[in-house]
């Protein structure tokens, strides 16, 4: 069965199948994990964390 997600006022909504909803939830969870790990990186290397992350992204 599909689920409808809308804003808090009930205006409109997005009809999602269960798989799409689960994928969206996983993305949110991964995003929160990414933020936590990035905070750890900032503790280790300070302001250069952004530079280091970009360099690693560009390598792969």
Phi and psi restraints in degrees (range 20) as a CNS / XPLOR table:
assign (resid 1 and name C) (resid 2 and name N)
       (resid 2 and name CA) (resid 2 and name C) 1.0 -82.5 20.0 2
assign (resid 2 and name N) (resid 2 and name CA)
       (resid 2 and name C) (resid 3 and name N) 1.0 152.5 20.0 2
assign (resid 2 and name C) (resid 3 and name N)
       (resid 3 and name CA) (resid 3 and name C) 1.0 -115.5 20.0 2
assign (resid 3 and name N) (resid 3 and name CA)
       (resid 3 and name C) (resid 4 and name N) 1.0 146.3 20.0 2
assign (resid 3 and name C) (resid 4 and name N)
       (resid 4 and name CA) (resid 4 and name C) 1.0 -107.9 20.0 2
assign (resid 4 and name N) (resid 4 and name CA)
       (resid 4 and name C) (resid 5 and name N) 1.0 124.9 20.0 2
assign (resid 4 and name C) (resid 5 and name N)
       (resid 5 and name CA) (resid 5 and name C) 1.0 -108.7 20.0 2
assign (resid 5 and name N) (resid 5 and name CA)
       (resid 5 and name C) (resid 6 and name N) 1.0 129.7 20.0 2
assign (resid 5 and name C) (resid 6 and name N)
       (resid 6 and name CA) (resid 6 and name C) 1.0 -135.0 20.0 2
assign (resid 6 and name N) (resid 6 and name CA)
       (resid 6 and name C) (resid 7 and name N) 1.0 179.3 20.0 2
assign (resid 6 and name C) (resid 7 and name N)
       (resid 7 and name CA) (resid 7 and name C) 1.0 -76.0 20.0 2
assign (resid 7 and name N) (resid 7 and name CA)
       (resid 7 and name C) (resid 8 and name N) 1.0 172.2 20.0 2
assign (resid 7 and name C) (resid 8 and name N)
       (resid 8 and name CA) (resid 8 and name C) 1.0 -62.5 20.0 2
assign (resid 8 and name N) (resid 8 and name CA)
       (resid 8 and name C) (resid 9 and name N) 1.0 -23.7 20.0 2
assign (resid 8 and name C) (resid 9 and name N)
       (resid 9 and name CA) (resid 9 and name C) 1.0 -87.2 20.0 2
assign (resid 9 and name N) (resid 9 and name CA)
       (resid 9 and name C) (resid 10 and name N) 1.0 -3.6 20.0 2
assign (resid 9 and name C) (resid 10 and name N)
       (resid 10 and name CA) (resid 10 and name C) 1.0 80.4 20.0 2
assign (resid 10 and name N) (resid 10 and name CA)
       (resid 10 and name C) (resid 11 and name N) 1.0 14.1 20.0 2
assign (resid 10 and name C) (resid 11 and name N)
       (resid 11 and name CA) (resid 11 and name C) 1.0 -84.8 20.0 2
assign (resid 11 and name N) (resid 11 and name CA)
       (resid 11 and name C) (resid 12 and name N) 1.0 120.1 20.0 2
assign (resid 11 and name C) (resid 12 and name N)
       (resid 12 and name CA) (resid 12 and name C) 1.0 65.4 20.0 2
assign (resid 12 and name N) (resid 12 and name CA)
       (resid 12 and name C) (resid 13 and name N) 1.0 -166.5 20.0 2
assign (resid 12 and name C) (resid 13 and name N)
       (resid 13 and name CA) (resid 13 and name C) 1.0 165.7 20.0 2
assign (resid 13 and name N) (resid 13 and name CA)
       (resid 13 and name C) (resid 14 and name N) 1.0 167.1 20.0 2
assign (resid 13 and name C) (resid 14 and name N)
       (resid 14 and name CA) (resid 14 and name C) 1.0 -117.7 20.0 2
assign (resid 14 and name N) (resid 14 and name CA)
       (resid 14 and name C) (resid 15 and name N) 1.0 126.2 20.0 2
assign (resid 14 and name C) (resid 15 and name N)
       (resid 15 and name CA) (resid 15 and name C) 1.0 -88.3 20.0 2
assign (resid 15 and name N) (resid 15 and name CA)
       (resid 15 and name C) (resid 16 and name N) 1.0 121.8 20.0 2
assign (resid 15 and name C) (resid 16 and name N)
       (resid 16 and name CA) (resid 16 and name C) 1.0 -123.5 20.0 2
assign (resid 16 and name N) (resid 16 and name CA)
       (resid 16 and name C) (resid 17 and name N) 1.0 140.4 20.0 2
assign (resid 16 and name C) (resid 17 and name N)
       (resid 17 and name CA) (resid 17 and name C) 1.0 -81.4 20.0 2
assign (resid 17 and name N) (resid 17 and name CA)
       (resid 17 and name C) (resid 18 and name N) 1.0 163.2 20.0 2
assign (resid 17 and name C) (resid 18 and name N)
       (resid 18 and name CA) (resid 18 and name C) 1.0 -57.5 20.0 2
assign (resid 18 and name N) (resid 18 and name CA)
       (resid 18 and name C) (resid 19 and name N) 1.0 -37.1 20.0 2
assign (resid 18 and name C) (resid 19 and name N)
       (resid 19 and name CA) (resid 19 and name C) 1.0 -66.1 20.0 2
assign (resid 19 and name N) (resid 19 and name CA)
       (resid 19 and name C) (resid 20 and name N) 1.0 -41.9 20.0 2
assign (resid 19 and name C) (resid 20 and name N)
       (resid 20 and name CA) (resid 20 and name C) 1.0 -64.2 20.0 2
assign (resid 20 and name N) (resid 20 and name CA)
       (resid 20 and name C) (resid 21 and name N) 1.0 -41.3 20.0 2
assign (resid 20 and name C) (resid 21 and name N)
       (resid 21 and name CA) (resid 21 and name C) 1.0 -63.6 20.0 2
assign (resid 21 and name N) (resid 21 and name CA)
       (resid 21 and name C) (resid 22 and name N) 1.0 -43.1 20.0 2
assign (resid 21 and name C) (resid 22 and name N)
       (resid 22 and name CA) (resid 22 and name C) 1.0 -63.7 20.0 2
assign (resid 22 and name N) (resid 22 and name CA)
       (resid 22 and name C) (resid 23 and name N) 1.0 -41.4 20.0 2
assign (resid 22 and name C) (resid 23 and name N)
       (resid 23 and name CA) (resid 23 and name C) 1.0 -62.7 20.0 2
assign (resid 23 and name N) (resid 23 and name CA)
       (resid 23 and name C) (resid 24 and name N) 1.0 -42.0 20.0 2
assign (resid 23 and name C) (resid 24 and name N)
       (resid 24 and name CA) (resid 24 and name C) 1.0 -62.4 20.0 2
assign (resid 24 and name N) (resid 24 and name CA)
       (resid 24 and name C) (resid 25 and name N) 1.0 -41.4 20.0 2
assign (resid 24 and name C) (resid 25 and name N)
       (resid 25 and name CA) (resid 25 and name C) 1.0 -64.2 20.0 2
assign (resid 25 and name N) (resid 25 and name CA)
       (resid 25 and name C) (resid 26 and name N) 1.0 -39.3 20.0 2
assign (resid 25 and name C) (resid 26 and name N)
       (resid 26 and name CA) (resid 26 and name C) 1.0 -64.6 20.0 2
assign (resid 26 and name N) (resid 26 and name CA)
       (resid 26 and name C) (resid 27 and name N) 1.0 -39.3 20.0 2
assign (resid 26 and name C) (resid 27 and name N)
       (resid 27 and name CA) (resid 27 and name C) 1.0 -62.9 20.0 2
assign (resid 27 and name N) (resid 27 and name CA)
       (resid 27 and name C) (resid 28 and name N) 1.0 -43.4 20.0 2
assign (resid 27 and name C) (resid 28 and name N)
       (resid 28 and name CA) (resid 28 and name C) 1.0 -61.9 20.0 2
assign (resid 28 and name N) (resid 28 and name CA)
       (resid 28 and name C) (resid 29 and name N) 1.0 -44.2 20.0 2
assign (resid 28 and name C) (resid 29 and name N)
       (resid 29 and name CA) (resid 29 and name C) 1.0 -61.9 20.0 2
assign (resid 29 and name N) (resid 29 and name CA)
       (resid 29 and name C) (resid 30 and name N) 1.0 -44.4 20.0 2
assign (resid 29 and name C) (resid 30 and name N)
       (resid 30 and name CA) (resid 30 and name C) 1.0 -62.9 20.0 2
assign (resid 30 and name N) (resid 30 and name CA)
       (resid 30 and name C) (resid 31 and name N) 1.0 -37.9 20.0 2
assign (resid 30 and name C) (resid 31 and name N)
       (resid 31 and name CA) (resid 31 and name C) 1.0 -63.5 20.0 2
assign (resid 31 and name N) (resid 31 and name CA)
       (resid 31 and name C) (resid 32 and name N) 1.0 -41.6 20.0 2
assign (resid 31 and name C) (resid 32 and name N)
       (resid 32 and name CA) (resid 32 and name C) 1.0 -65.3 20.0 2
assign (resid 32 and name N) (resid 32 and name CA)
       (resid 32 and name C) (resid 33 and name N) 1.0 -40.0 20.0 2
assign (resid 32 and name C) (resid 33 and name N)
       (resid 33 and name CA) (resid 33 and name C) 1.0 -64.8 20.0 2
assign (resid 33 and name N) (resid 33 and name CA)
       (resid 33 and name C) (resid 34 and name N) 1.0 -40.8 20.0 2
assign (resid 33 and name C) (resid 34 and name N)
       (resid 34 and name CA) (resid 34 and name C) 1.0 -59.8 20.0 2
assign (resid 34 and name N) (resid 34 and name CA)
       (resid 34 and name C) (resid 35 and name N) 1.0 -44.5 20.0 2
assign (resid 34 and name C) (resid 35 and name N)
       (resid 35 and name CA) (resid 35 and name C) 1.0 -59.6 20.0 2
assign (resid 35 and name N) (resid 35 and name CA)
       (resid 35 and name C) (resid 36 and name N) 1.0 -43.0 20.0 2
assign (resid 35 and name C) (resid 36 and name N)
       (resid 36 and name CA) (resid 36 and name C) 1.0 -65.5 20.0 2
assign (resid 36 and name N) (resid 36 and name CA)
       (resid 36 and name C) (resid 37 and name N) 1.0 -42.5 20.0 2
assign (resid 36 and name C) (resid 37 and name N)
       (resid 37 and name CA) (resid 37 and name C) 1.0 -67.7 20.0 2
assign (resid 37 and name N) (resid 37 and name CA)
       (resid 37 and name C) (resid 38 and name N) 1.0 -39.2 20.0 2
assign (resid 37 and name C) (resid 38 and name N)
       (resid 38 and name CA) (resid 38 and name C) 1.0 -64.6 20.0 2
assign (resid 38 and name N) (resid 38 and name CA)
       (resid 38 and name C) (resid 39 and name N) 1.0 -36.6 20.0 2
assign (resid 38 and name C) (resid 39 and name N)
       (resid 39 and name CA) (resid 39 and name C) 1.0 -61.3 20.0 2
assign (resid 39 and name N) (resid 39 and name CA)
       (resid 39 and name C) (resid 40 and name N) 1.0 -37.8 20.0 2
assign (resid 39 and name C) (resid 40 and name N)
       (resid 40 and name CA) (resid 40 and name C) 1.0 -64.4 20.0 2
assign (resid 40 and name N) (resid 40 and name CA)
       (resid 40 and name C) (resid 41 and name N) 1.0 -40.2 20.0 2
assign (resid 40 and name C) (resid 41 and name N)
       (resid 41 and name CA) (resid 41 and name C) 1.0 -63.1 20.0 2
assign (resid 41 and name N) (resid 41 and name CA)
       (resid 41 and name C) (resid 42 and name N) 1.0 -41.2 20.0 2
assign (resid 41 and name C) (resid 42 and name N)
       (resid 42 and name CA) (resid 42 and name C) 1.0 -60.8 20.0 2
assign (resid 42 and name N) (resid 42 and name CA)
       (resid 42 and name C) (resid 43 and name N) 1.0 -40.1 20.0 2
assign (resid 42 and name C) (resid 43 and name N)
       (resid 43 and name CA) (resid 43 and name C) 1.0 -61.2 20.0 2
assign (resid 43 and name N) (resid 43 and name CA)
       (resid 43 and name C) (resid 44 and name N) 1.0 -39.2 20.0 2
assign (resid 43 and name C) (resid 44 and name N)
       (resid 44 and name CA) (resid 44 and name C) 1.0 -75.7 20.0 2
assign (resid 44 and name N) (resid 44 and name CA)
       (resid 44 and name C) (resid 45 and name N) 1.0 -42.3 20.0 2
assign (resid 44 and name C) (resid 45 and name N)
       (resid 45 and name CA) (resid 45 and name C) 1.0 -121.2 20.0 2
assign (resid 45 and name N) (resid 45 and name CA)
       (resid 45 and name C) (resid 46 and name N) 1.0 1.4 20.0 2
assign (resid 45 and name C) (resid 46 and name N)
       (resid 46 and name CA) (resid 46 and name C) 1.0 67.9 20.0 2
assign (resid 46 and name N) (resid 46 and name CA)
       (resid 46 and name C) (resid 47 and name N) 1.0 -142.8 20.0 2
assign (resid 46 and name C) (resid 47 and name N)
       (resid 47 and name CA) (resid 47 and name C) 1.0 -62.1 20.0 2
assign (resid 47 and name N) (resid 47 and name CA)
       (resid 47 and name C) (resid 48 and name N) 1.0 -18.3 20.0 2
assign (resid 47 and name C) (resid 48 and name N)
       (resid 48 and name CA) (resid 48 and name C) 1.0 -78.9 20.0 2
assign (resid 48 and name N) (resid 48 and name CA)
       (resid 48 and name C) (resid 49 and name N) 1.0 0.1 20.0 2
assign (resid 48 and name C) (resid 49 and name N)
       (resid 49 and name CA) (resid 49 and name C) 1.0 -58.9 20.0 2
assign (resid 49 and name N) (resid 49 and name CA)
       (resid 49 and name C) (resid 50 and name N) 1.0 -42.6 20.0 2
assign (resid 49 and name C) (resid 50 and name N)
       (resid 50 and name CA) (resid 50 and name C) 1.0 -63.0 20.0 2
assign (resid 50 and name N) (resid 50 and name CA)
       (resid 50 and name C) (resid 51 and name N) 1.0 -44.3 20.0 2
assign (resid 50 and name C) (resid 51 and name N)
       (resid 51 and name CA) (resid 51 and name C) 1.0 -62.7 20.0 2
assign (resid 51 and name N) (resid 51 and name CA)
       (resid 51 and name C) (resid 52 and name N) 1.0 -44.4 20.0 2
assign (resid 51 and name C) (resid 52 and name N)
       (resid 52 and name CA) (resid 52 and name C) 1.0 -63.6 20.0 2
assign (resid 52 and name N) (resid 52 and name CA)
       (resid 52 and name C) (resid 53 and name N) 1.0 -45.0 20.0 2
assign (resid 52 and name C) (resid 53 and name N)
       (resid 53 and name CA) (resid 53 and name C) 1.0 -60.2 20.0 2
assign (resid 53 and name N) (resid 53 and name CA)
       (resid 53 and name C) (resid 54 and name N) 1.0 -45.3 20.0 2
assign (resid 53 and name C) (resid 54 and name N)
       (resid 54 and name CA) (resid 54 and name C) 1.0 -62.3 20.0 2
assign (resid 54 and name N) (resid 54 and name CA)
       (resid 54 and name C) (resid 55 and name N) 1.0 -41.8 20.0 2
assign (resid 54 and name C) (resid 55 and name N)
       (resid 55 and name CA) (resid 55 and name C) 1.0 -62.7 20.0 2
assign (resid 55 and name N) (resid 55 and name CA)
       (resid 55 and name C) (resid 56 and name N) 1.0 -42.7 20.0 2
assign (resid 55 and name C) (resid 56 and name N)
       (resid 56 and name CA) (resid 56 and name C) 1.0 -67.0 20.0 2
assign (resid 56 and name N) (resid 56 and name CA)
       (resid 56 and name C) (resid 57 and name N) 1.0 -39.8 20.0 2
assign (resid 56 and name C) (resid 57 and name N)
       (resid 57 and name CA) (resid 57 and name C) 1.0 -62.3 20.0 2
assign (resid 57 and name N) (resid 57 and name CA)
       (resid 57 and name C) (resid 58 and name N) 1.0 -39.6 20.0 2
assign (resid 57 and name C) (resid 58 and name N)
       (resid 58 and name CA) (resid 58 and name C) 1.0 -72.2 20.0 2
assign (resid 58 and name N) (resid 58 and name CA)
       (resid 58 and name C) (resid 59 and name N) 1.0 -22.4 20.0 2
assign (resid 58 and name C) (resid 59 and name N)
       (resid 59 and name CA) (resid 59 and name C) 1.0 -72.5 20.0 2
assign (resid 59 and name N) (resid 59 and name CA)
       (resid 59 and name C) (resid 60 and name N) 1.0 -34.5 20.0 2
